[in-house]
Amino acid sequence: MVQEYENKQVYFVGGGIASLAGAAFLIRDCDFPGSGIHIIEEMNILGGSNDGAGSEEQGYVIRGGRMLNDETYENLWDLLMSIPSLDHPGKSVREEIIAFDNANPTHSNARLVNASGEVVDVLSMGFDMADRLALGKLIITPEEQMGKARISDWFGPHFFTTNFWYMWATTFAFQPWHSAVELKRYMIRFMHEFPRIQTLEGVTRTPYNQYDSIILPMKKYLEDHGVDFTLKCTVTDLDFKEGDGITVTGLHVIRGGAEEYIAVKEEDLVIITNGSMTESSSLGSMTSAPRLNEKGSSWKLWERIAVKKPGLGTPSSFDDHIDGSKWESFTVTFSDTVFFDLMEQFSRNRPGTGALVTFKDSSWLMSIVLAYQPHFRNQPEHVRVFWGYGLYPDKEGDFVKKKMSDCTGGEIMTELLGHLHLEEHKEAIMSTANCIPCMMPFITAQFMPRAIGDRPKVVPDGSTNLAFIGQFCEIPDDVVFTEEYSVRTARIAVYTLLGVNKPITPINHYQYDVRTLIASLVTSFR
């Protein structure tokens, strides 16, 4: 097989988990030589949205925390069984994650908190019969009949006041104006989580943040196989062969400020991460608010090539709606345990369970997660780090009378302490706090209402050497905003373009499991 691929090159555009997974599948399942695999990344670091960096002095930053799930991340776990752990010789990353998660299971005792700072009893979903009927209708209605309907088109006002909505929306980052089709897919794909959504017991955590726990081992695996990483290099356009088919003939890139051209032979492959959730992110500080940036290179590349050939999708459905796709996260670094100690007393959550706490009456709809510590490989023993976010950054705060998007890190901490009613401890907490806010214009762009065809197929019709991977191409029945989606698209792309006849781990259809259906029905009447 290696000899067959001797002169073949594969170019991955984007250095996120989808490209890293695609490269790993090429090596593991196709016997493809690593020297023929090229990953081109605009930033100076790999990992894409799976980021995690910083220090005690500068403060740590994670733009987002990706929820993992044992039952629905079929291809991610398959891949990670093949990636050696960096910390435990003889173990895979998957085995390492299982051991860690078994020792530190997620369990929330304070999933929702009200305006009085009281933990809400969330055993009841809070549905009325109209909510139940609308939910049932959503699940059984074919996607092609739903079109670009929004969640708010499908449900009445009461639905958005239920415990279920507050928990489901903040677990998965849904907004009322997002696609009803995407909510339908989530309700089916995560049906097994519905009965335990109030405790988040189904959330699988990694030992560190996902950059340290997943990306670094994948990078090491690929380096050991000779994969070529080209960083600080931006792909700006593709050339196509004339005619009806789709065959890439060249890449236009900018490297070191200079324009370059990479010729692509007909037998070469080009695999693109089209669009990006975290592109154009901006960081603030304790004394400054982050900026709201516009489209960056990945969106512009997709826009340029989409007009050249049919079947390459409609990027404007996703990247022209910043007001609907943006929200703001924040990472807080402490040089002591004061805040963590107080939070453990308040929430009654066992230390390190990584449970999401949502302030349901917060005008920003703010949530925070206190993960197991240390959360970074280089994090000193006395340092504590947590992450949070607000789904409504354009609304005025309840304690700080400014829009979240205009707030400094210090002001975000003031708002948080107000919701926790910890004003008497404010001085002690703030004395070591370093809150770094992050504005992400496209973080839920993949949830925006879309028509069939707006997301291109992984391998478009008529393509001989081009595939799309990541969150903005189409896999029937699967759910975007997950690691699994990126990894599954990569596996489909590699197998299809190389004509590899190997099984792809199928989607688990829990909606056909009688026990799951009964448990979900019972939950809807709780």
N, C-alpha and C positions, 0 to 999 in steps of 0.2 A: 504493500500500500504506500509506504514512504516513497518508493521509487516512482510510483504513478504520479505522486504530487510534487516531484522534484523541482519542476519549473513553475509551479502554481503558487500564487501569492494571494493572501486574504487580507483585506484592509478593513479594519473596524473603525468607524468614525464615532468617537466618544469613548471615554474611559470609565464608564460606570459599570455596575454589576452585570448588566446585560452583555456588554462586550467581553468582560472578563469570563463570564460563564460560557459565551460562545467559543472563546479561545480554548477553554478547558474541555469543552465537548469535542472540539476538533482534535485535540491531543488524545483524550481518553478513548473516545468512541470511533474516531476516524483514522487514527494512526497518522495524523497529519504532523509534519515536522514543525516544531516551534519557530524555527528560523524563517519560515514562510508566513508567519502570522505577525501582522503589524497593527498595533493599537495606537490611534492618533487622538490625542487629548489636548484641548485648548488650555486647560489649567496646568499648574506645575505639580499636580498630585492626581492619583487615580482614585476611583471610588464613586464619583458622581454625587448623587444625593446621600449615599452612605458615608457621611463625613464624620469627623471627630478629631479635634485638634486643640492645642493650647497648652498652657502651663499655669502653675499657681500664681506667678507674677502677672501674666497677661490676662488670665482668665481662660476658661475652657469654652468651646463652642460646639454644639451639635444643632444643625439647622432643624432636624426632625428625628423622631424616634420611630422606626418602622416596626409595626407589630408583626410578630411571627406566630404561626399556628401549626401545630403538629398535623392536624387532619387535612389541611388544605394546601400545604406547601410541598406538594408531592415531588416536583422536579428539583426544587432547591435542596431538599434533604437528600435526594438521590445524588446530586452533584457533591454536596458537602461530605458525603460518605467517602468520597475519593480524594478530598483535600486534607493533607496531614495537618494536625494541630501544631502550632508553634510552641506550645507550652507543655504538651504531654506526648512525648515520643511513643510511637506505636498506636496512638489514637487518631481518629479522624476529627475534623471540626464538628461534624454532626454528633459523634459520640461525646465530645467535649461539651457541646451545648446540652445534650440530654442529661448528662451527669450534673451540670450546673443547675439546670432547670428543676430537676428532681430534688436537689438539695435546697433550692430557693424558689419554691413555687409561687406564682402570682396569686394573691388573694386580697381583694379590696374589702375593707370594712367601712369605708367612707367614700362610696362611689360618687354620691351627690351631696353637696353642702348648700344649705339655704342662706338667705340674707341675714339671718340671725346667727350664723356661724354654727348651726346645728346640723348634724349628720341626718340625712333624709332616709326614711325607711323605703327602700326601693324594691322590696320583694314583689309588689304589684307593679305591672307595666303601666297601669293607669288608663287603659283603653276603654272607650265606650263601644257600643255595637257598630256604629258607623265606621270607627277606626278599624275594627276587626274585619268588617266586610270589604273595606277599601284595600286592606293589606292582602286579604285573600284574593281579591280580583287582580291586584298587581302581580301576584305570584303566578297566576294562571293565564294572564293575557300575553299573547305572543308579542315579541319585541317589534316586529314589523308593523303591528297595529298601534304601537305607542308613539312612534315618531320621535319628535324632539320635546315631548311633554316634560315638564318640570315636576319635581316632587310636590310642589305647592299646587299644581294643577290636579293632582291625584287625590290629595287628602284635604280635609277641612281644617279650620283653625285649631280645633281641639287637639288634633293629632300632635301638633307642635308644642303642646303644653304637657305632654305625657312624660312620665319617667323614662319610658322606652326611648322617645325621641332624644331626650337630653343625653342618655347613655350611648345610644347607637350613633348619634351625630358626632359626639365628641370622641368616641372610640375610633371612628373611621373618617371623621372630618367632612361630613355631609352638611350642605346648606339647603334651605328650602327651594332655592332656585336651581339646584343641580338636577342632573338628568334622572328622571324616574326609572329609566332602563337600568342605570347603574345601581340604583337602590334595589331594584328587583333582583339583579344579579347577586348583590351582596346578601340579600335575604335568603336566596337559595343556596349560595356557596357556603355561607356561614350559618345555615339553619341550626347546626349542632351547637352553635354558641348562644343562640337565642335564650335557652333556659338558664344559662349561667352568665348572662351579660352583666348582671349586677355585681358579680365578684371578679370578673375577668380571669377566671381560672384557666381559660383556654389560651391565654397569652403565653407564648414561649419566649423567654428572655435569654440573651447571650451574656457570657461572663463580663465582657466590657461593652462599650458602644460598638456599633456594627462595623465601623471602619477598623477598629482594633481587632474585633473578633472574627470578622468574615473577610473583609477586603485584604488585609495584610497577609493572611494565610493563602488566599487565592493568588495574590501577586507573587508571593514566594514560589508557589507551585509553578506558575507560568514562567517566572525567571529561570527556575531550575530546568525548564524545558526549552530555553533559548528564545522565548517570545520577545519581539522587538517593541519597546514602548517609546513612542515619540511624543514627548510632552511639550507644552507651550507652542502648540502648532494648531492652527485653525483651518478647517476645511470650509471654503467659502462657496464652492459650486462644483457641479459634476457635469461632464460632457457625456452625451449619449450618441450612440451610433444612429445614423439616419435610417428611417424606415418605421414600420409599425411596432416592432418589438421593443423591449427595454433592455439595452445592453450598455453598461457604463464603459466609456473609453478613457476617461481621465479624471483626476481630482485636481482642483485648484486649491492651493493652500497658502497660508501666510505663516512664515516661520522666521523669528528674529526680525520682524518688521519687513521682510522681503517676500515678494510673491514667488511661488514655485509651482511646478506642475509635475504631477505623478502620472505617468502613462499607465493605463490599465489594459492588459492583454485580454483577449476574449475568454481565455480559460481562468483568469483571475476572478476573485469575488470581492464585492463591496457590500458591507453590512453596516447600516447606519442606525444610530439612535436618533430618531427624528423627534425634535422637541425635547424639552427638559422641564421638570417640575421646579427645580431649584435654580435655574438660570436667572441671572440678573439679581440675585440676592444681594442685600446690603446690610452691613452690620452697624449698629450704633455702639454706645458705651454708657457708663453710669451717668455721663453728663451730656450725651448727645443722642438724638433720635436717628434711626436709620433712614436712608432715602428710599423713594419708590422709583425703581429703574424701569426702563423700557425693554423691548425685545433685544435679545442677544443673538449670537451667531448660529446657534442650533435652530432657532425658529426661522431665522433669515435663510439658512441653507434649505430647509424644508420648503419655504415659500418659493424660492428660486426654482427648485427642481419640480415642484408640483405643477407649475404651468407649462413645463416642457413635455410631459407625457401624461396621458390619461391613466387613472388608477393609482395615483400616488397620494391621494387623500386631499383633505381640505383643511390646511393648518389654521385658517381664520376662525373656524369653529371653536378653536381652543386658545389661540394666542391673541385674539382681539377683544378679550373680555376680562381685563385685569381687575376691574372692580368686583367681578364675580368670582375670581379665582385666587385672589390674594388673601393671605393672613400673616400674622406675625408670631414668631416664636421668641423665646428668650432662654438663655442658659445662665445659671447663677452659680458662682464659685464662692465658697466660704473657706476661711482658714481655721475654722473651728466647727464644733458639732452643735452649737446652740440651736439653730433653726431645725436641724434634723431631729434633735431630742424633743423639741416642742411639737413638731409634726407627728412624731410617733405617739406621743401622749394624746394628741388631739384625735388622730385618725384611728388609733388602736391597730394600725397595720404593723405587722412584724417588720423589723428593719430589713431593707433590701428586697421587699416583695415587688417593687416596681409597679405599684398599683396607681392607676389614674384617679385623681381627685378633681371633680368638676364643680365649680361654683355656679350653680344653675341659674341664680338670679343676677349674676354678674352681667353688666351691660356689654362687656367684651366677650362674654361666655368663655371665661378663663379656666384652664385646666393645668394641673402640674403633675409631674411624675418624679418620685424619689427612687431612683434605681439603686441596685446593690452597689456598694462602694468597695474598692475604687472603680470608677466608671471609665477610667483611662489608664493605659499601661504605665504612663509616667506620672500618675497622680500620687503625691505624697500621702502618707497614712493619716495625717491630721486634717487633710483637705476633704471637703464635701462638695459635690456638684449635683444640681438637679436641673430639669428641663421643664418648660411650660409653653403654653401658647394661648392666643386669643383668636376666636373665629370671627369676631367683629371688630377689626382694628379701626374702623371709621366712626365708631360710636364713642361718646363721651364717657369717661370713667365714673364710677359711683363715689369714689373718694378723691381722685385726682380729676378735676374738671377739664380734662383735655381728651382729645381722641387718642387712642392707644398709639396710632401711627405717629403722633407728634410727641410722644413721651420718651424721656430718657430712661435708661436702665434704673436709675434711682427712683423715678416716678412710678415705674411698673412695680417695683418692690413695695412702694408705699401703698399702691392699690391692692396688691396681694395681701399685705399685712392687715389692711382694713377688712378684707373679706374673711380673714382668719381671726379677726378681733384680737390681734396680738400687739396692739399699740403700746402696751406697757413694756413690751420687750423690744420695741423698735430700735432703740439706741444700741442695744447689745447685738441685735441681728445685723443692723446696717453698718456697724463698725468694721465688719470684715467682709461684707457682701460686695461682689462684683457681678452685676447683672448686665449681660450683653444681649440687646435685642437684635432680632434679625427679621427684616421685611422680605417676603418671598412673593413676588407678583404673580407667579404661575403655579403655585403649590397645589391647587386643586383644579388646574386647567383640564385634566383628564376626566373630570366629573361634569364638565359643562355639557348642556344639551347638544346632541349631535344627530345627524341623519346617517342612515346606513351608507357606507362608502366614505364618510368623512375620515375615518381611520383606515389607512390602506391595509391590505392583506400583508402578512409577514413577507411572503414572496408574491409580489403583484402578478396578475395575469400577464403573460407574455414576457416576463423577466427571465433572462438567461444567467445573470450574474449579480443582481441587486436584491437585497432583502432589507426589511425594516425590523428593528428590535426595540424593546423598551415599552413605555407606557402609552404610546400614541399610535400603535398599530393594532390590528384586530385579531383576537382569538375568540371564537364563539363560546359563550357561556362563562368565560373566566372574568375575574375582577381586577381592574386596574388599581393602582396605588398599593401594590404589594410586591415584595421581592419575587414571589412565585411567578407573577406575570412577566417580569423581565427575563427571568431564567427560562421560562417555558418558550417565550418568543425566540430566544437565542438557540434553544435546542431545535425548534421547528425550522429556523432559518438554516442552520448548519446541515441538518439531515436532508432538507429539501434540495438545497443548492448542490450538495454533493451526491444526491441520489442514494443516500444511505438507508437501507431498509432495516431499521432498528425501531423497536417500540418506544414511544414517548409515554412516560407515566401518565395515565389518564386522569381526568378530573373525577374526584369522588362526588357522586350525585346523592347527597344525603336526603334530598327531597323525596327519594324513592325508598327510604328506610322507614319502615313502619314505626319503630320505636322513636326515631327522631321526630316524625310527624306528630305522634301522640304527645310527646313532651312539649313540642312547640305549641300545639293546640291548648294544652293545659296551661302553659305559660301565658298565653294571650288572655286567659280568663283570671289570672292571678290578681 
